[in-house]
């Protein structure tokens, strides 16, 4: 009788337990995260051939706060005169740089206002990311807004191992397709959480060859939210001896 009672209790518990929720598909995750992704169009000026010429940059970013803070790549918005951010649905607002860290290719911009329908992205602890995890990149390759690419984490690289010009960046490497315009956009795990910010790819032919590099979200959090580097409009560089001579700098 005791065995029968235990079996009945077990059967009742199994019947009462909620059915396991089905795993999210790539399409499910894409539709969930897209409202947090933005397209960034920046304009600037540079001296070329003795005259001032205009240039434009297109990149991506992710909304990280309800008051309109967006994280992107520094090279997308660095030293530009104007920044326009476009959200899902096509509405555009102005933005300005409020923090940056070129040694990790990261920048944070502040939206003039948060457009209706924009959604704050879910932020992950990127230390939990493992080689072999499936990931999604959403951005604007070659200006094609809200394009999806899918791949896997290929490797993880500690700071100062991939690019000496970006010594503060911890990178995740991915084979998800990354092209011009994806820079600054988020990379998501299959739970729809931001695990990094797209920086660049390595390519001999100029296109995507499956060697994409993403600054981990923990790096972005530490450098932009905890340390909060301030954008001053000035970037310093150590002069070589030859450069110092050309500029008539004292010894």
N, C-alpha and C positions, 0 to 999 in steps of 0.2 A: 504493500500500500504506500509505503514511504517513497519507493522508486516511482510508482505511478503518479503520486502527487508532485514529485520533482519534475517529471517529464511534462506534466500538464502545465506547471509553472513556467518551465522553459519555453514551451510552445506559445504560451500567452505572451511572454516577454518578447519573443521573436515577432509575433504578429503585431504587437503594439509598437515595435521599433520603427522609426521613420525610414522610408526607403532611401538608399544612398542617392544623392543628387548626381545627375550625369555630369561628366567632365565637360568643361567648356571647350567648344571648338575654336579654331582660329578666327572664324567669322564672328562668333559671340564676343570674343575679346576685342576685336577690332571695333565693333559697334559700341561696346562699352566704353572704350578709352578715347575714341576720336574727339568727343567734345572738349577734352582737355588739351588737345594739340592745337598749336597756332602756326600760321605762316608769317614769316618776318620778311619785310621788304625794306632795305635801308639804302640811303643815298649819301654819297660823300664826294669829296673833291681831292684831286692830287695833282702834283706838278709833273708834266710830261712834255719833253721837248721844249722847255722854256715857257710853257703856258699852262694855265690851270684847266684841267678837264674833269668832267663829272664821271662818276662810276656808280654802279648799283650792285647790291648784294641781295641774294635771296636765300633764306634759310628757314629753319623751323625752330620751335620751342615748345615748352610745356608750362601750363598755368599751375602754380604750386600753392597759391593762397587766394582766399576769397577777396582780398583787397587789391588784387591785380598784379601780383609779382610773377614774372615769367623767367625761367632759366633757359639759356641758350648757349651757343658757342661764342667765345670772345671774338673770333675772327669774322663773325657775321655782322656784328654791330660796332666793333672797335673803330674809333676815329671817324665815324660817320656823322653827317650833319642832321639827318632826319631818319626816324624809324617809324614804320607803320606796321601794325600787327593786325592780321586778318584771322577771324575765328570761323568755325564751322557755320555755314549759312551765308558767308560773304561779308559780314559787317566788319568794318575796319576802324581802328582807333590809333591815336598817336601813342608813342612810348618814349622813355628816356632811360639811359643807363644809370643805375644806382650802385652797382658793385661789379667788380670784375677781378679776374685772376688770370692774366695771360700765361703764366707758368703752368696752368692746367687747361688752357683754352676754355675758360668758363666766364660767363657774364650773367648778371641778373638785371632785368629791365622792369620798369614800373609802367603799367598801362595807365593812360589818362582816365579811363573808367573801365569797368568790367562789362562787356556786352552781354545782353540777355542770351541765355542758352549756353554760355561758357561754363565749363565744369572743372573743378580743381582735381588734378591728378592724384591718385593714390601713390604714396611714396614708400618704397621698400627698404629694408636693410640689405644693401647689396653684398654684404659679407656672406649671405646665404647662397649666393649665385654659384653654381657649379658648372664645370665643363660638361657639355652635353645637354644642358637645359635648352629647351626650345624658347625662342624669343621672337618678338614682333617689332619692326621699325615702322613708324608712321611719320611721314613728312612730305616735303615738296620737291622731289628730285626734278631738276631742270624746270622748276616752277610749276610742276603738275601737282596741285594741292591734294593733300590727304591720300597719298598713295601708300600702299601697304607692301612690305617685303617681310619674308619669314626666313628664319634660319636657326642656327644653334650657337651657343657659346663655344668658341674653339679653344680659347686659352685665357688665362688671367695673368696680368703683368703688374708687378709692384711698381711704385714710383721710381722714376729715373732709370728705367730700363729700356723703353722703346724709343723715346725722343728726348735728347738732351735739352732741346729748347723748351720742353714741357716737363721739368723735373718733379713737379708736385702732383702730377696726374697718375692715379692708379687706373689702369685700363682693363676693360674686358674686350677680348677679340671676338669678332663674330663673322660668319659667312653670309649673313643676311645682306642683301644687295644695298649698298650705300653709294649714292652719287651726289654731285653738286646740287645743293638745295636741301639735302637731308641734314646737313650740318646744324647742330644745335637742337635737333629733334630728340624726342624721348625714345628709348628702347624699353619694351615692356616684357614682363614674364607672363606666363599663362594664367596668372591670377589677376592680370590687368594692372599690375603695379609697376611704377617707374623704377628701373634698376640702373639707369645710366643716361648720359647725354652724348649723342653722336658727335664725334670730333672730326674724323677724317678717314681716308682709306689709303692703302699703299697700292699703287698701280703703275706698271710699266707702260701700259697702253693708253692710260688716261681714263678708262672706264672702271667699273667695279670688277675686281678679280677675287672676291671672297676674302679680302684682308681688311676688314673694317675695324676701326678702333673707337671704343666708347668709354668716356670718362665715367667711372662708377658713381652711383648716386651718393654714396657715403663721402666721397671726395668733394662733390658739389656741396653737400650739406655742411661739411666742415669748413670749406673755404669761403662760401657765400653767405651762409646763415649763422654760423657760429663765430667765425673769424671776422666776417663782414669787411672785406677789403673795400676801400672807397675809390670810386672813379674820379680822378682829378683832371683828366684831359691831358696828362703829361706821362710819357713813357720814357724811362731812362735806359741808357745802354753804355757800357764801358767802352771807351775809345781805344783803338789800337794805337801803337806808337806812330804809325804812318798817318792815321786819321788826325791825331793830335797835332802833328807837324803841319798838315794841310790847313788846319783851322787856326794855326798860330797860337795854340794853347801853351801856357807856360809848363815847364817840366813838372 
